[in-house]
Each structure stands twice: as structure tokens, then as C-alpha cells.
């Protein structure tokens, strides 16, 4: 097997140093998305505006996702981590 050119060796080492932390971060995000499958936040909504008198209420908004999204991210992070350790 022919030796790799110098720039190719540096590229492999550089991407390996980036891929390991990236894989770990993706796995952690996947775990969080698997454990927490919904997110709720509130916005202010103006109900009545009569001159100086103003009535508002908090309106809830929910965002939810399937835990399968987290499992897929855990798998992707594992593949990234495995490919970084392979080289």
C-alpha cells in the first residue's frame, strides 16, 4: 500500500479529532430527545386594550416529537464515533 501524502494524513488526524466530540454530542442530544418528548413555551396574547387598561393572557404552545427521533440520533452518533475510532 502506498503511503498517504502529507496533507491527507493531516486531514485524517484533524477530522478524527473533530469526529469524536461530535459523535458524543450527537449521542447526548439523542438521549435528551428520547427522554424528553415534548417542549412547552408561553407567549403573551393581548385580550383587551381599552386605552390605559390592557388585559393579556399567557397562551401555551407545545412542540412534541417521537422518541424514535432520539433513537435515530443515538445511532447516528454511534456511527460517527465508531468511524472516528476506526481510522
KATAPE-V581757 format. One record per residue. RES is the residue in three letters. PHI is phi in whole degrees, 0 to 359 (* if undefined). D_FIRST is the distance of its C-alpha to the first C-alpha in Angstrom with 2 decimals. Layout:
res=RES phi=PHI d_first=D_FIRST
res=RES phi=PHI d_first=D_FIRST
//
This chain:
res=UNK phi=* d_first=0.00
res=UNK phi=286 d_first=3.79
res=UNK phi=293 d_first=6.50
res=UNK phi=286 d_first=8.99
res=UNK phi=299 d_first=12.27
res=UNK phi=301 d_first=15.15
res=UNK phi=295 d_first=17.17
res=UNK phi=291 d_first=14.57
res=UNK phi=296 d_first=14.36
res=UNK phi=296 d_first=18.16
res=UNK phi=295 d_first=18.58
res=UNK phi=296 d_first=16.80
res=UNK phi=295 d_first=18.95
res=UNK phi=295 d_first=21.99
res=UNK phi=292 d_first=21.86
res=UNK phi=295 d_first=21.34
res=UNK phi=292 d_first=24.46
res=UNK phi=275 d_first=26.38
res=UNK phi=292 d_first=25.36
res=UNK phi=297 d_first=26.69
res=UNK phi=295 d_first=30.21
res=UNK phi=296 d_first=30.26
res=UNK phi=298 d_first=29.58
res=UNK phi=294 d_first=32.32
res=UNK phi=296 d_first=34.72
res=UNK phi=296 d_first=34.22
res=UNK phi=296 d_first=34.92
res=UNK phi=296 d_first=38.05
res=UNK phi=296 d_first=39.30
res=UNK phi=298 d_first=38.78
res=UNK phi=297 d_first=40.81
res=UNK phi=296 d_first=43.53
res=UNK phi=290 d_first=43.76
res=UNK phi=285 d_first=44.00
res=UNK phi=283 d_first=46.75
res=UNK phi=250 d_first=48.71
res=UNK phi=258 d_first=49.18
res=UNK phi=209 d_first=51.84
res=UNK phi=219 d_first=52.82
res=UNK phi=239 d_first=56.38
res=UNK phi=225 d_first=57.65
res=UNK phi=240 d_first=61.12
res=UNK phi=234 d_first=62.50
res=UNK phi=277 d_first=66.05
res=UNK phi=236 d_first=68.11
res=UNK phi=282 d_first=71.46
res=UNK phi=264 d_first=74.16
res=UNK phi=227 d_first=77.38
res=UNK phi=225 d_first=78.01
res=UNK phi=245 d_first=81.74
res=UNK phi=63 d_first=82.10
res=UNK phi=284 d_first=81.51
res=UNK phi=267 d_first=80.89
res=UNK phi=224 d_first=77.37
res=UNK phi=243 d_first=76.10
res=UNK phi=225 d_first=72.43
res=UNK phi=223 d_first=70.44
res=UNK phi=273 d_first=66.92
res=UNK phi=254 d_first=65.10
res=UNK phi=280 d_first=62.22
res=UNK phi=231 d_first=58.96
res=UNK phi=245 d_first=56.48
res=UNK phi=238 d_first=52.82
res=UNK phi=228 d_first=51.26
res=UNK phi=214 d_first=47.99
res=UNK phi=280 d_first=46.72
res=UNK phi=295 d_first=44.97
res=UNK phi=297 d_first=42.29
res=UNK phi=300 d_first=41.04
res=UNK phi=295 d_first=40.44
res=UNK phi=296 d_first=38.70
res=UNK phi=296 d_first=36.33
res=UNK phi=295 d_first=35.59
res=UNK phi=298 d_first=34.94
res=UNK phi=296 d_first=32.38
res=UNK phi=296 d_first=30.70
res=UNK phi=298 d_first=30.69
res=UNK phi=295 d_first=29.18
res=UNK phi=295 d_first=26.33
res=UNK phi=296 d_first=25.75
res=UNK phi=296 d_first=25.91
res=UNK phi=295 d_first=23.56
res=UNK phi=292 d_first=20.91
res=UNK phi=289 d_first=21.36
res=UNK phi=281 d_first=20.96
res=UNK phi=290 d_first=17.90
res=UNK phi=274 d_first=15.63
//
